[in-house]
Amino acid sequence: MGDFIMTQNRRDFIRSVASAGSLLGIGVLSSAFQIEEEENIKVVILHTNDVHSHIDPFPDNDPKYPGLGGVERRAALINKIRATEKNVLLLDAGDIFQGTPYFNMYAGEIEMKLMTKMGYDASAIGNHDFDLGIENLAKQLQHASFPMICANYDFTGTAMEGKTIPYKIFEKGGVRIGVFGLGIELEGLVGSNMYGKTIYIDPLIKAAEMSHLLRKEKKCDVVICLSHLGYRYDNDKVSDYVLAKKSIGIDIIIGAHTHTFLDKPTIVKNREDKEVYVTQVGWAGIRLGKITISTNKKTRITTMDAHTINVSNKFDRVG
């Protein structure tokens, strides 16, 4: 009898709580989700690469990319995401320049001004960003409010000396995000007169140095590499895939150069058997990458989810 009364009381209690929750417009489950949400900090990383001066969208009759891309649409998509997310970081992995008459006529000024208007937080440097010479690249940086990040180009004695930084740490909602940049070897891709005295440093060595610095010394929760090395090659050339396998401490590699369309990141196990997200969104501003990072306030454990979005009138999710 006593057990029945206890059981009956328990049922009455549950019913009363459920009823009260309904009357208040909130339920027990929604309260649980709210607690879980409060325990985690969400940061959204948006990224592009190899935009190559594509200001306008592709025409509707284009055989490959009908109606895709365009700076105005990309800006609208970015603003739409920022309107619903508190912590957003916008990054580019290089090759901002070269590809349309806009660059031929204005030498990169428009591209830098538009990226500033869209609120980019940082960009890597691509090989095509040297196409009108290192002096022109340095000149166009006056139109950029965001830093160019590159750890493995030594610009001593050039027009770019002192105009880049090897890494930057962003604080978003209490999450420390360390971002460093890597550039591809310029010899063979760019005329030597275009990059001058720039010295290329082994990206694997610099990546190890930067990831240790950001993870161990600067206590970053998340470490991102903005890479213009290329996704993957058939030979032993250093790529994002190779970098991921040989790395320690890198969480995400946002890539460029090979114009690789990845619907979702490739997950690669590093030297410590931990997952590294390797991602790239093709070229020409056709897609916007979106990586959602959730970090627990107490444990600092981070989980990630990622996909890409078509830059069009519909903003269709891919992957």
Secondary structure, 3 states (H helix, E strand, C coil): CHHHHHHHHHHHHHHHHHHHHHHHCCCHHHHHHHHHHHHEEEEEEEEECCCCCCCCCCCCCCCCCCCCCCHHHHHHHHHHHHHHCCCEEEEECCCCCCCCHHHHHHCCHHHHHHHHHHCCCEECCCHHHHCCCHHHHHHHHHHCCCCEECCCEECCCCCCCCCCECEEEEEECCEEEEEEEECCCCECCECHHHHCCCEECCHHHHHHHHHHHHHHHCCCCEEEEEECCCCCCCCCCCCHHHHHHHCCCCCEEECCCCCCECCCCEEEECCCCCEEEEECECCCCCEEEEEEEEEECCCCCEEEEEEEEECCCCCCEEC
